[in-house]
Amino acid sequence: MTYSVRKKPENTNEIKVANRLAKLLNEDMGLNLEAVGFHLVRNNPVIAYRRLEVLSLMAGEEYDRLMEEMKGN
């Protein structure tokens, strides 16, 4: 398990990338994400998939922490 320190958000490259990814994923709700995943794996180096996998795992962990905070635990 990793240890994270909460600090005030800054306008970092990570925040900018996260915002761009969210915008891409939310601009077309009819987008077939399964097809996007297929083409991501088939048409790009494996590192793109691995990095997206890390991003997904970290987002899931952060979401779980946020839900725990909202419950007051």
C-alpha positions as CSV (number, residue, x, y, z in Angstrom):
1,M,0.0,0.0,0.0
2,T,1.3,3.4,-0.8
3,Y,1.4,6.4,1.5
4,S,0.1,9.7,0.2
5,V,0.2,13.1,1.7
6,R,-2.7,15.4,1.1
7,K,-1.6,18.9,0.1
8,K,-3.2,21.9,-1.4
9,P,-3.8,21.3,-5.1
10,E,-1.6,23.3,-7.4
11,N,-1.7,23.8,-11.1
12,T,0.7,20.9,-11.8
13,N,1.2,19.0,-15.0
14,E,-0.5,16.0,-13.3
15,I,-3.7,18.1,-12.6
16,K,-3.7,19.4,-16.1
17,V,-3.4,15.9,-17.6
18,A,-6.1,14.6,-15.2
19,N,-8.4,17.5,-16.3
20,R,-7.7,16.8,-20.0
21,L,-8.4,13.0,-19.6
22,A,-11.7,13.8,-17.7
23,K,-12.7,16.1,-20.5
24,L,-11.9,13.5,-23.2
25,L,-13.9,10.8,-21.4
26,N,-16.9,13.0,-20.7
27,E,-17.3,14.9,-23.9
28,D,-19.0,12.0,-25.8
29,M,-21.0,9.7,-23.5
30,G,-21.9,7.5,-26.5
31,L,-18.2,6.6,-27.0
32,N,-17.6,2.9,-27.0
33,L,-15.0,2.6,-24.3
34,E,-14.5,-1.1,-25.1
35,A,-13.5,-0.1,-28.6
36,V,-11.2,2.6,-27.3
37,G,-9.5,0.1,-25.1
38,F,-9.1,-2.4,-28.0
39,H,-7.5,0.3,-30.2
40,L,-5.3,1.5,-27.3
41,V,-3.8,-1.9,-26.9
42,R,-3.6,-2.8,-30.5
43,N,-2.3,0.4,-31.9
44,N,0.1,1.7,-29.2
45,P,3.1,0.5,-27.3
46,V,2.3,-1.7,-24.3
47,I,3.6,1.1,-22.0
48,A,0.4,3.1,-22.9
49,Y,-1.8,0.3,-21.5
50,R,0.4,-0.2,-18.4
51,R,0.4,3.5,-17.6
52,L,-3.4,3.6,-18.0
53,E,-3.7,0.6,-15.8
54,V,-1.7,2.4,-13.0
55,L,-3.9,5.4,-13.5
56,S,-7.0,3.3,-13.1
57,L,-5.7,1.6,-9.9
58,M,-4.7,4.8,-8.3
59,A,-8.0,6.5,-9.2
60,G,-9.8,3.5,-7.6
61,E,-7.8,3.8,-4.4
62,E,-8.4,7.5,-4.2
63,Y,-12.1,7.1,-4.8
64,D,-12.2,4.5,-1.9
65,R,-10.4,7.0,0.4
66,L,-12.8,9.8,-0.6
67,M,-15.8,7.6,0.2
68,E,-14.3,6.7,3.6
69,E,-13.7,10.4,4.4
70,M,-17.3,11.2,3.4
71,K,-18.6,8.4,5.8
72,G,-16.6,10.0,8.5
73,N,-14.3,7.1,9.2
